[in-house]
Amino acid sequence: MTARPANGLDRARRLPERSANMTDQAAPTIEYVRALGERLSNWGRWGANDQIGTLNFIDDATRAAAGAMIRTGRCISLGIPLDENGPQNGGYGRFNPLHFMTRDGNDAIVGTTPRDYYSGFDGHLRSADDVVMMSLQSGTQWDGLSHVIYADRIYNGYSADQVSSKGALKNDIAQIRDRVAGRGVLLDIPAHRGIEWLDPGEPIQAEELTECAQRQGVEVRRGDILLVRTGQMRQVREAGTWGSYAGGNARASPCPPRSGCTNGRSPRSRWTPGAWRSVRAKHRTCSNRSTSS
């Protein structure tokens, strides 16, 4: 693994200026993106063996503090329906979940369940059973840090050969199985703008996140789990189709140097209202990774 400074960051490194012929609408150059990545990298920040990134900010103390804030105990699901009708459209080799019944109520009615499934024994009870086959990218999920490969490396400098056809030997999603619990903060961008939803590819600037938090009267703290609402689920439900949900427009957008744009195809956000935290964005074209400052 490539050696890194103890904190994984070279804060003093200057970003190259965007070329004169780059308009605000133009995509940043690859040199600019690489330099930005180097400057904001967390590789090595929590040691050479780290596999969870900024989830290191969530510890027992932050979870206990979050638990002390509970007033009503109400649970709100962030899940979406996954079935043969969506949300995937076949892109990137991904397909919608396939559901099969291995035994059902008809087997019980016609009396074949004991013969076919219980080795001939009739205990007078029957059961139904099923199988689901699905791509793990079928819908919104929290990617493991082994998901993205750049320059033959994955997070923290591990070689990409640590992700084989057998799965991930480093940075697999199981590393965070006991870490994703804490204080949640929801920033509602459509409500902040006074609209119903953001169109796919529409950027959210860092300044807007700060303004939205201030308008809502909330403070985003280190160790918080930040959810950014864009209204895309409402958009696709009203349209009656998943449309481009699974792979729509994520165009390069107005994102000048040092602006901290959160568009998934633009430089990764450097939003710093105090300290960074884990981020989960409920919109396909927003960043669902976190950086730190």
ABEGO torsion letter per residue (X at the ends): XBBBBAAGBBAABBBBBBBAABBAABBBBAAAAAAAAAAABABGAAEAABAAEAAAABBAAAAAAAAAABAAGBBBBABBBBBAAOABAGBGGBBBBBBBBABBAAAAAAGAAAAAAAGGBBAGBBBBBBBBBBBAAABBBBBBAAABBBGGBBBGGBBAAABBAAEBABGBAAAAAAABBEBBBBBBAAAAAGBABBBBGBBBBAAAAAAAAAAAGBBBBBGBBBBBBAGAAAAAAAAGBAEAAAABBBBBBBBBBGAGBABAABBBBABBBGBBBBBBBBBAABBABBBBX
